[in-house]
Amino acid sequence: MKKKLLFFAVMFIAATTSIFAQGNGMQGITDATNMVTSYFDPATKLIYAIGAVVGLIGGVKVYSKFSSGDPDTSKTAASWFGACIFLIVAATILRSFFL
C-alpha cells in the first residue's frame, strides 16, 4: 500500500512539474532573443564611434611622431590603423553573425 501511495505521489509531482514547465518556455526564449538582438544596433554604432575616436587619436599621435622626426612612425601608424580596422570589422562581423 505504501509503495502505491509513493508511486502515485511521485507521478503526481512529475505531472504537475511538467505542466508548469510547459507554460511559458518558448515565449521566454523569444523575449530573451528579442531583447539581446535589440542591443546590436546601439552596440554597433558605439563600436563605430569608438573606432572613429581611436582613429583620430592615432592620427594625432602619428602626426606628432612624424613632425618630431621619429624613425618609428610607420610602425605606430600601422598599429593605430590596425586597431581601427579591427574595431570596424569586429563590429560588422558580430552584427552579421548574430543577426
N, C-alpha and C positions, 0 to 999 in steps of 0.2 A: 504494500500500500504506500509506503514512504517513497519507494522508487518511482511509482506512478506519479505521485504528487510532485516529486523533484523533477521528473521528466516534463510534466505539464508546466511547471514554473519556469524551467529553462526555455521551453518552446514559446511560452507567452512573452518572456523577456526578449527573446530573439525576434519574435514577430513584431513587437512594439518598437524595438530599436530600428528595424529595417523600414518600418512605416514612417517613423520620424526622420530617418536619414534621407528618404527619397523626396522629402517635401520641397526644398528649395536649392538643391545642389547645383543644378545646371544654371539656374538664374544667378546664383552667387558667382560661379565661374565666369559667366558672361559679363556680369557687372565688374568683376575684377579686371577682365581683359579690356573692357572699355575704359576703365579708369587708368590703366597703365598706358594704353595707346594714346590717350588724350594728352599725356605729358610729352610725347615725342616732338610735336611741333614747337612748343616753347623751349624744350631742351636743345633741339637742333638749332634754333635761332640763337640761343645763348652760346652754344659752342661756336657758331659762326662769328658772333660778336667777340668772343674771347680770341678767336683766330685773328680777327682784324686788329685787336689791341696788341697781340703778340707781334703781328707784322709791323705795326707802327713802332713799337719799342725796338724791334730788331732793326728796322731801317735807321732809326736814330743811332743805335749802337754801332752799326756798320759804318754809317757816315762819320761818326766821331773817330772810329779807328782809322778810316781811310784818310780823314783830314790830318790826323796826327802822324801819318806815315807808318803805321804799324804793319809789319810784313804778314801778319796773321789775319788779314782782313777777309780773304777768300774763305778760310775755314769758318770764321764767325758768320759770314753771310750764308754759307751753306747750311750751318746748323740752325740759324733762325728761319731760313726759308723752309728747311725740312720740318721744323716744328709747325709752321703754318700749314703746310701741305698735309701733315699728319692729322691735324685737328679737323681740317675740312673734309678729308677723305674718311676719317673715322666717323664723323657725324653723318655723312652721306651713306656709308655702308651700314651703320647701325640702324638708320632710318629705313633703308630698303630691306634689311634683313628682318626686322621686327614688324614692319607694316605690310 
